[in-house]
Amino acid sequence: MTGRLVVCPTPIGNLEDVTLRVLGALRDATVIACEDTRRTRVLLERYGVSAKLVSYHEHNERARATQLVDRMLAGDVVALVSDAGTPLVSDPGFVLVRACVAAGLAIEVLPGPSAAMSALVASALPSDTWRFVGYLPRKRGELASLFRAPETVVAFESPNRVAASLAALAELDPERPVVICRELTKIHEEIVRGSAAELAARYAEAPPRGEVVLVVGGAPSSEPELAPALDALRRLVAAGAKPRPASSVVASLTGVKANALYRALTGPDDASSKASGP
């Protein structure tokens, strides 16, 4: 029988956040691949788990992935953990998962702690569409481009670079909503909300300490609003104008696309417009 890989998220601070399924998987695994055996051993000793550990980190992951795949093909069950949170999310593991897929091995991913997800929820910023970018880019042009994204952005950042990153955002949009989530799930957890300008000034004086997750509200839409343009179009049609030509006229004045206006006007919520014809 062939073995399998079990991806096991671990606590991001509070050891009580480990799940029962993860503990069971760690107990049953033939070997646990982890970033730092010392960090993982603290968790295992807390819950009385005895297991064989092997290091798996960014400096050895290609060679180690080959070894672990061979073990799984021979029937071993490998549990993959990172120092904190979910493996592969700004942590090692991608090479191993890809190698398992290529070898036809089964992969089981268990749910668990994630600093990015916790910060997004705690931020109270829109979460219907969001983007996780790992660590923020260092180059100013790349950073500015990222901050122009229309969706909420979640990123990790070094405490020493928080002020500079916020200053770059404040240059683009000083009123952009930002949330700094620090030391999530730990004793000194702190969530600070404010505008880019406010928080840039705050952290320029005293950089935050510990692990930081930055959550940035999406950039304001540069698209013209549909509702006012549609209202103007309805007024023209009610005055006797034909929808198609009127849509073109309103589009030229407002910047809203003529097709979008016409579809909005003749949609299911506007049956009277359909009756008037183009």
C-alpha positions in Angstrom: 0.0 0.0 0.0 1.2 3.5 -0.7 1.3 6.1 2.0 0.0 9.6 2.0 0.7 13.2 3.0 -1.3 14.9 5.7 -1.0 18.7 5.9 -1.5 19.8 9.5 -2.0 23.4 10.5 -0.5 24.3 13.9 -1.3 27.1 16.4 -0.1 30.6 15.5 0.4 31.4 19.1 -1.9 29.8 21.6 -1.2 26.0 21.8 -4.8 25.4 22.7 -5.8 26.2 19.2 -4.6 22.9 17.8 -7.5 20.7 16.6 -8.3 17.1 17.7 -7.9 15.9 14.1 -4.4 17.4 13.8 -3.4 15.8 17.1 -4.7 12.5 15.9 -2.8 12.8 12.6 0.4 13.7 14.3 0.0 10.6 16.6 -0.7 8.3 13.7 2.0 9.6 11.3 5.1 7.6 10.6 7.2 10.8 10.5 6.5 14.5 11.0 8.2 16.9 8.6 8.6 20.3 10.3 10.4 23.6 9.8 12.1 23.6 13.2 12.1 20.4 15.2 12.5 22.3 18.5 9.4 24.4 17.9 7.3 21.4 16.9 8.6 19.3 19.8 7.1 22.0 22.2 3.6 21.3 20.8 4.1 17.5 20.8 5.3 17.5 24.4 2.3 19.6 25.4 -0.1 16.9 24.2 2.0 13.8 24.9 2.6 13.0 21.2 5.6 10.8 20.5 6.7 10.9 16.9 9.8 10.8 14.7 10.7 14.3 13.4 12.6 15.3 10.3 13.5 18.9 9.3 11.8 20.3 6.2 12.5 24.0 5.6 13.3 26.4 2.7 17.0 25.4 2.6 16.5 21.6 2.2 12.9 21.2 0.9 13.8 19.9 -2.6 16.1 17.2 -1.4 13.9 16.3 1.5 10.7 16.3 -0.6 12.3 13.5 -2.8 13.2 11.5 0.3 9.7 11.9 1.8 8.0 10.9 -1.4 10.0 7.7 -1.5 9.0 7.0 2.0 5.3 7.5 1.2 5.6 5.3 -1.9 6.9 2.7 0.5 3.8 3.0 2.7 4.7 5.7 5.2 2.3 8.4 6.3 4.0 11.8 6.5 2.5 14.7 8.5 3.6 18.2 7.3 3.7 21.1 9.7 5.2 24.6 9.8 6.3 26.5 12.8 2.9 28.2 13.0 -0.3 28.3 10.9 -1.0 26.4 7.7 1.9 25.0 5.7 2.4 26.5 2.2 0.9 29.8 3.3 4.1 31.8 3.3 5.8 28.7 4.7 7.5 25.6 3.2 5.5 22.8 1.7 4.7 23.7 -1.9 7.6 21.6 -3.3 6.5 18.5 -1.3 2.8 18.9 -2.2 3.7 19.2 -5.9 6.0 16.2 -5.7 3.2 14.1 -4.1 0.8 15.1 -6.9 3.3 14.1 -9.5 3.8 10.8 -7.8 0.1 10.1 -7.6 0.1 10.1 -3.8 -3.0 11.0 -1.7 -2.9 14.4 0.1 -5.1 15.1 3.0 -5.4 18.8 4.2 -6.8 19.4 7.6 -8.3 22.7 8.6 -6.8 24.8 11.3 -5.3 28.2 12.4 -4.4 30.8 9.8 -3.1 34.2 10.7 -4.2 35.7 7.4 -7.8 34.5 7.9 -8.0 35.5 11.5 -6.7 39.0 10.6 -9.2 39.4 7.8 -12.2 38.6 10.0 -10.9 40.8 12.9 -10.3 43.7 10.5 -14.0 44.3 9.8 -13.0 45.2 6.3 -14.9 43.7 3.3 -14.2 40.0 3.1 -16.4 39.0 0.1 -13.4 39.6 -2.2 -9.9 39.7 -0.8 -6.3 39.0 -1.7 -3.5 37.4 0.4 -0.1 38.4 -0.9 2.3 36.9 1.7 5.0 39.4 2.6 4.7 42.9 1.1 7.1 43.6 -1.8 10.1 45.8 -1.0 10.1 47.8 -4.3 8.1 51.0 -4.0 6.6 50.6 -7.5 5.3 47.1 -6.8 4.0 48.2 -3.4 2.1 51.1 -5.0 0.6 48.8 -7.6 -0.5 46.4 -4.9 -2.2 49.2 -2.9 -4.3 50.1 -6.0 -6.0 46.7 -5.9 -9.8 47.0 -5.6 -10.2 44.2 -3.1 -9.1 44.0 0.5 -5.4 43.1 0.8 -4.0 40.9 3.6 -0.2 40.7 4.0 2.5 39.8 6.5 5.0 42.6 7.3 8.2 42.9 9.3 7.6 45.2 12.3 10.5 47.3 11.3 8.9 48.0 7.9 5.4 48.7 8.9 5.8 52.5 9.1 7.5 52.7 5.7 4.8 50.5 4.0 2.0 52.6 5.6 3.8 55.8 4.5 3.8 54.6 0.9 0.1 53.9 1.2 -0.6 57.2 2.7 1.0 59.0 -0.2 -1.5 57.2 -2.5 -4.5 57.5 -0.3 -4.1 59.0 3.2 -7.7 58.1 4.1 -7.5 54.4 3.1 -8.7 52.2 6.0 -6.0 50.0 7.5 -5.9 47.5 10.3 -2.8 46.3 12.1 -3.2 42.9 13.7 -0.3 42.1 16.1 0.5 38.9 18.0 -2.8 37.2 17.1 -4.0 34.6 19.6 -1.1 35.5 22.0 -1.2 37.3 25.4 -0.4 40.7 23.9 -2.8 40.5 20.9 -3.6 43.9 19.6 -5.8 45.1 16.8 -5.4 48.7 15.7 -7.7 50.4 13.2 -7.3 53.7 11.4 -6.5 55.6 8.2 -3.2 55.0 6.4 -2.0 58.5 7.4 -2.9 58.0 11.1 -1.2 54.7 11.4 1.8 55.7 9.4 2.3 58.6 11.9 1.7 56.3 14.9 4.2 53.6 13.9 6.8 56.1 12.6 7.3 57.0 16.3 7.2 53.4 17.7 7.3 50.3 15.5 5.0 47.5 16.5 6.5 44.4 18.2 6.0 40.8 17.3 4.2 39.2 14.4 2.2 41.6 12.3 -0.5 41.1 9.8 -1.5 44.1 7.7 -5.1 44.4 6.3 -5.7 47.2 3.8 -9.1 48.2 2.5 -9.6 48.0 -1.3 -8.8 51.1 -3.5 -11.9 53.2 -4.4 -13.3 52.2 -7.7 -12.3 54.5 -10.6 -15.3 53.4 -12.6 -18.2 55.9 -12.8 -21.3 55.0 -10.8 -24.1 53.3 -12.7 -27.0 54.5 -10.6 -26.9 58.3 -11.4 -26.3 57.6 -15.1 -29.2 55.1 -15.2 -31.5 57.6 -13.5 -30.7 60.2 -16.2 -31.3 57.6 -18.9 -34.7 56.7 -17.5 -35.7 60.4 -17.4 -34.7 60.8 -21.1 -36.7 57.7 -22.1 -39.7 58.8 -20.0 -39.5 62.1 -22.0 -39.8 60.2 -25.2 -36.2 59.4 -26.2 -35.4 55.9 -27.6 -33.3 53.8 -25.3 -30.5 52.9 -27.6 -29.6 56.5 -28.7 -30.3 57.8 -25.2 -27.9 55.2 -23.8 -25.1 56.5 -26.1 -25.8 60.1 -25.2 -25.7 59.4 -21.4 -22.6 57.3 -21.8 -20.7 60.1 -23.5 -21.6 62.4 -20.7 -21.0 60.1 -17.7 -18.3 57.6 -18.9 -20.6 54.7 -18.1 -20.6 52.2 -20.9 -23.6 52.5 -23.2 -24.2 48.7 -23.3 -24.2 48.5 -19.5 -26.7 51.3 -19.4 -29.0 49.7 -22.0 -28.9 46.3 -20.3 -29.7 47.9 -16.9 -32.6 49.8 -18.4 -34.1 46.9 -20.3 -33.5 44.3 -17.6 -36.2 42.3 -15.7 -36.7 45.1 -13.2 -37.7 47.6 -15.9 -40.4 45.9 -17.9 -41.9 49.2 -19.0 -38.6 50.0 -20.9 -38.9 46.8 -22.8 -42.3 47.8 -24.0 -41.0 51.0 -25.4 -38.6 49.3 -27.8 -35.3 50.6 -29.0 
